[in-house]
Amino acid sequence: MSNYIVGDIQGCFDELQLLLETISFDKHKDTLWVAGDLVARGPKSLETLRFIRNLGDAAKVVLGNHDLHLLAVSLGLFSAKPKDKTQTILDAEDRETLLEWLRQQPLIQEHSEFVMSHAGISPQWDLERARIESREIADLLKSEQWQWLIENMYSNTPDLWHQDLEGIERYRYAINSLTRMRFCFTDGRLDMACKLPPNEITIEPLVPWFDLTQRIELDKTVLFGHWAALEGYSGKDVIGLDTGCVWGGQLTALRWEDRQFFTQEAL
């Protein structure tokens, strides 16, 4: 039995299948942890969504920003962008089944030794706070309020966590930190604009969220995707797995038990 954690698939279904062949993935005994953004810019988002859903309990999934955006598009809040290549999902006969399954997925998944979210864990949160906030979002997505949440989640503020946040402001901070975060300012505020690799940053106050001096250390390794410009990252207690397959890079999986990485080049 092995646990494999894979970075952003983004509809790169063929690469995913080749990667699973490489690692001899067996859904009857192994678990595939998917770090969000199952869909979007790759050519086979529909096939990817169907495949991961059909893995059943052999897949542990968290939602990414592109997955949440697909739900927004499904509600008619936005038009599907051609570059996102998700129209096939919206036109599919099993559209409602797939979208219903997607919104049942959480923003955090936990193993006894690691925690996985799409973008990371807010440097202002301990693990219990991350659990509480992600659980609240998951509960809302499963409730009759899910459409209201999706409709009102689009904002870059508030950008700093504090206990007094309530309602949609609290939910926005949770969604942004778990699905969109990359850099923070040195005072802990989230920056939602910069997507560069850290070595190209010339704006002094910006630091990767995991390098923030006052970041609360967790008792588990944080596994995340989302940040393709990192081209993969391994730190003391964080591992980034988005290696930009959809941009011509690689699709990467980590076997947790021996910390071995496996890659599949973009086709």
BELMOTA-V541979 format. One record per residue. PSI is psi in whole degrees, 0 to 359 (999 if undefined). OMEGA is omega in degrees with one decimal (* if undefined). Layout:
PSI OMEGA
PSI OMEGA
This chain:
126 -178.8
151 174.0
119 178.6
128 178.8
125 -175.8
141 178.3
190 -174.2
122 177.5
316 176.8
43 176.1
9 177.4
68 -172.6
317 -177.5
319 177.3
323 177.6
316 -179.9
319 178.0
321 178.6
318 179.2
328 174.1
319 -179.8
318 -176.9
2 -178.8
48 -178.9
131 -179.8
109 -175.5
346 179.4
344 179.6
341 -179.1
165 176.2
133 177.2
117 177.7
124 -174.9
119 -171.2
35 173.4
171 -174.1
60 173.6
328 -170.8
166 164.0
257 -162.3
343 178.5
170 -170.7
347 -172.5
61 178.6
322 -179.8
312 -179.7
322 179.1
313 -178.7
315 179.2
317 -176.5
312 -178.3
319 178.1
318 -176.7
349 174.1
343 178.4
229 -176.7
351 177.8
355 178.2
135 172.8
116 -170.4
142 165.6
153 179.3
140 172.4
176 -179.0
325 178.8
327 176.9
316 177.1
323 179.4
324 175.8
319 177.3
322 177.8
318 178.0
322 -179.4
335 178.2
358 -179.3
12 179.8
333 177.5
158 171.5
147 176.8
126 178.6
135 178.7
324 -178.3
342 178.4
340 174.9
40 178.5
2 -178.5
329 179.0
327 176.2
315 -177.5
335 179.8
353 -173.0
149 177.2
328 -179.8
23 -179.5
307 -174.9
322 177.5
315 -178.6
316 -178.8
324 176.5
316 177.5
318 -176.4
315 -176.6
355 173.5
352 -176.5
147 -177.0
180 175.3
347 176.9
139 169.4
143 -177.2
141 168.9
165 179.7
339 -176.2
349 179.7
162 173.6
139 -176.8
132 168.0
170 -174.4
310 -174.0
343 -177.3
194 178.6
131 -179.8
131 179.0
347 178.5
357 -176.0
142 161.7
177 -173.2
324 179.7
320 177.2
320 177.7
319 178.6
314 -177.3
311 -175.6
320 179.6
325 178.9
322 179.4
318 177.4
316 179.9
319 179.6
320 178.8
319 179.8
334 179.0
353 -174.4
180 177.0
349 179.4
3 -171.5
323 -179.7
321 176.7
317 179.8
312 -178.9
319 -178.2
330 -172.9
9 -175.6
348 -172.8
96 174.4
149 177.5
2 178.9
152 0.1
152 -177.4
3 179.8
131 -178.4
136 163.8
156 -171.3
337 -175.2
356 176.7
138 -179.6
159 171.5
222 -172.6
330 178.1
321 176.4
317 -178.8
319 179.2
315 -179.6
316 -179.8
312 -178.6
316 -178.3
318 -177.9
327 -177.1
341 -175.6
347 -174.2
345 -172.2
140 168.4
291 -179.3
155 168.8
156 165.9
163 -173.6
344 176.1
4 177.1
350 179.5
142 178.5
139 170.4
125 -176.2
5 -172.5
318 -169.4
131 179.3
8 -175.6
162 168.1
151 -176.0
327 -176.5
355 177.5
5 -177.2
127 176.9
354 178.2
109 -168.9
318 -173.4
348 -175.1
130 175.2
148 174.0
144 -175.9
326 -176.0
351 178.5
2 -179.0
129 -174.0
318 -175.6
13 178.7
135 177.3
123 179.5
139 -179.7
165 179.7
16 176.3
154 173.2
138 177.5
122 175.7
134 -175.7
168 176.5
230 165.4
323 -168.8
81 -175.5
330 -177.8
342 175.3
337 -177.7
38 -175.3
143 -177.4
135 173.7
116 176.7
192 -176.6
316 -177.8
23 176.6
144 177.5
122 176.7
134 -170.9
2 176.5
109 179.2
26 165.8
40 179.2
317 -176.5
343 179.3
14 179.4
8 179.2
237 -177.5
158 166.6
127 -172.6
139 172.8
143 175.6
126 170.5
115 -169.7
322 -171.2
323 178.8
9 178.4
33 178.4
137 178.6
143 175.7
140 -177.7
152 172.9
122 178.7
147 174.7
139 -179.3
999 *
